[in-house]
């Protein structure tokens, strides 16, 4: 048991700044200086250290609500997203935002709208009522989005989506550069007969194909029209697209390398190759996209892929928001594109010699 003077005198069980002042033998104002960042120039280093030791001994922590009221802030940011529960990538984006916010002495209050615009408007209104310092709006698939009502009333940043009206800053993957990266993975291994499978007419599909063609065009290679097979984003689409390209085609007339729209499509391509007796990567190299957790590394063979920077998007969006909160200036409505790194595994090898 500690001595009587070491225990809080409030009877509430939670030590107060006055308890710290009493134990440290200083004024209540001196304690406030230390925990409000005003100690330098007002208190000696020895006094500051004595106050911190007393606080640690008592287990004292400043009241974040009271501190937020003094600074006209709540030390909470909101994060509204369309499908946290169903996306395999949501955890990475959330973790990036939460860790960055925590480092900046903020908590993240998260709301999943399920993609319902009315719920998004209500969520933003609720967060504003709770006086959050700012809001991140995140989508789990890259697209242009309607900006939820009320988002312009506070500091706001978009992650993995673009505002329809170009009115807010956004952080998105560099999809076109990612497509170029995927093509280079094949080109560097000598592949010249290459195809693309999967995707539709969404922003990510269009940009990845543009980048893919950019890199091939730089080498004087044109992708035949029927070697761009748009079959969606699921395993079944990858299987169907690969069968269309590979089944019955002579070895010297079929692609030796395939860029898959995403890792699920790549899984379908690998399955089709196995069914058709085509060895990967001996006869066919496959590049995925996403680096889907619990999947890409466990395919046979493990998938070489271009990773989407979900964690980095969460980190960057939170950092932009915290900077805006600290300075009181809304960041310009520009688009930041983050690099998509290569995750090298075993599905890409040298082009076969025929």
C-alpha positions, -999 to +999 in steps of 0.1 A: +000+000+000+013+035-009+013+063+017-018+085+020-001+114+002+006+091-028-031+082-034-056+104-052-075+126-028-106+130-049-123+098-039-131+091-076-103+066-080-088+086-109-059+108-100-062+145-110-037+172-119-041+186-083-030+152-069+001+154-091+008+189-079+004+179-043+028+149-047+054+169-067+052+199-043+044+223-071+014+245-081-015+232-101-005+257-128+029+241-131+013+207-137-009+223-164+022+238-181+038+204-184+008+186-199-003+214-222+031+218-238+040+251-222+067+241-197+097+252-217+107+287-205+083+285-176+097+256-155+131+242-150+140+208-164+143+194-128+107+206-119+093+192-152+109+158-144+096+159-108+061+165-122+063+137-147+076+113-121+047+122-098+022+117-126+038+083-135+037+073-098+000+081-095-009+067-130-022+102-140-032+109-176-046+143-188-083+143-195-085+143-234-119+158-234-109+188-212-077+192-231-096+191-264-121+218-253-092+241-243-077+236-278-111+236-296-103+200-307-115+166-297-084+146-307-107+123-327-110+119-365-138+101-383-134+075-410-164+067-432-161+039-457-184+019-479-176-018-471-152-024-443-169-057-434-166-073-468-133-060-483-101-081-478-081-049-479-100-028-454-078-038-425-046-025-441-061+009-449-077+012-414-045+002-397-025+027-416-049+055-407-052+044-371-015+041-365-008+074-380-036+091-361-024+075-328+011+089-335-005+123-339-024+118-306-058+112-323-082+083-322-102+071-352-139+066-350-150+043-379-184+040-396-193+014-423-221+028-445-225-004-466-224+018-496-258+034-488-256+072-496-283+080-470-262+062-443-231+080-454-248+114-450-261+104-416-227+091-406-210+124-415-237+144-397-232+122-366-195+127-367-198+164-371-222+165-341-195+147-321-171+175-332-145+153-347-114+172-359-117+159-395-130+130-416-114+105-440-138+091-466-125+058-480-138+035-507-126-001-510-125+000-548-111+028-568-139+049-584-154+084-586-177+090-556-205+114-547-191+134-518-213+128-487-233+157-476-215+177-448-180+166-457-171+201-468-179+215-433-147+201-418-112+191-429-117+161-452-095+138-473-106+109-496-087+076-498-089+051-527-115+072-545-119+104-564-146+131-557-171+135-586-167+173-583-129+174-577-135+194-546-114+175-520-079+161-518-076+124-526-050+097-521-052+068-547-029+041-561-008+049-591-027+024-613-012+033-646+023+030-633+013-003-617+002-016-651+036-005-665+053-024-637+034-055-644+044-054-681+080-049-672+080-079-650+072-100-681+094-080-705+125-084-683+121-121-685+121-120-723+083-123-729+070-108-761+037-126-765+017-112-736-020-109-728-043-093-702-072-111-685-099-097-663-113-063-654-141-043-669-145-006-677-138+008-642-110+033-635-086+007-622-091-016-652-087+012-677-056+027-660-038-007-656-044-016-693-031+019-703+001+014-683+005-022-696+003-010-731+026+020-724+054-004-714+049-028-743+047+001-768+080+013-756+095-020-767+076-020-801+051-046-789+013-044-796-011-065-777-035-082-801-071-071-796-083-106-788-056-110-761-073-084-739-100-105-724-124-086-701-140-112-678-145-093-646-127-097-613-134-131-599-117-165-601-143-178-626-135-149-649-098-157-648-105-193-656-128-185-685-104-159-699-074-182-697-093-211-714-103-187-742-066-177-747-049-211-742-072-240-749-064-256-783-039-229-793-005-242-806+024-234-782+039-209-806+006-190-811-005-185-775+008-160-750+038-169-728+029-142-702-004-130-688-011-100-666-042-106-645-065-078-634-062-090-598-051-119-577-085-137-579-084-136-617-048-149-615-060-178-594-084-187-621-057-185-647-034-208-627-063-233-623-070-232-660-033-237-668-032-268-645-063-283-662-048-277-697-014-291-687+005-258-691+033-254-666+036-221-646+061-205-649+078-230-673+053-225-702+033-195-689+042-167-666+014-150-646+015-116-628-013-107-604-024-074-589-034-065-553-013-089-532-045-102-516-038-113-481-042-151-473-043-158-510-015-146-533+013-163-513-006-196-510-014-202-547+005-229-566+029-215-575+030-185-552+019-155-571+042-127-582+019-096-580+018-058-579+006-047-545-021-021-539-007+004-513-037+002-489-018+008-457+001+037-473-031+052-485-045+051-449-013+066-436-011+093-462-047+103-458-044+105-420-012+125-423-028+150-447-058+154-424-036+158-392-016+185-410-048+203-419-060+201-384-027+214-370-025+243-393-061+251-397-056+251-435-075+227-458-051+209-482-056+217-519-079+195-538-051+176-555-047+139-562-018+120-547-009+088-565+011+062-544+034+037-559+023+000-562+053-022-552+062-055-567+059-086-546+081-112-563+072-149-558+074-179-582+048-174-610+071-155-633+100-170-652+120-167-684+100-169-716+102-204-731+123-207-762+104-220-792 
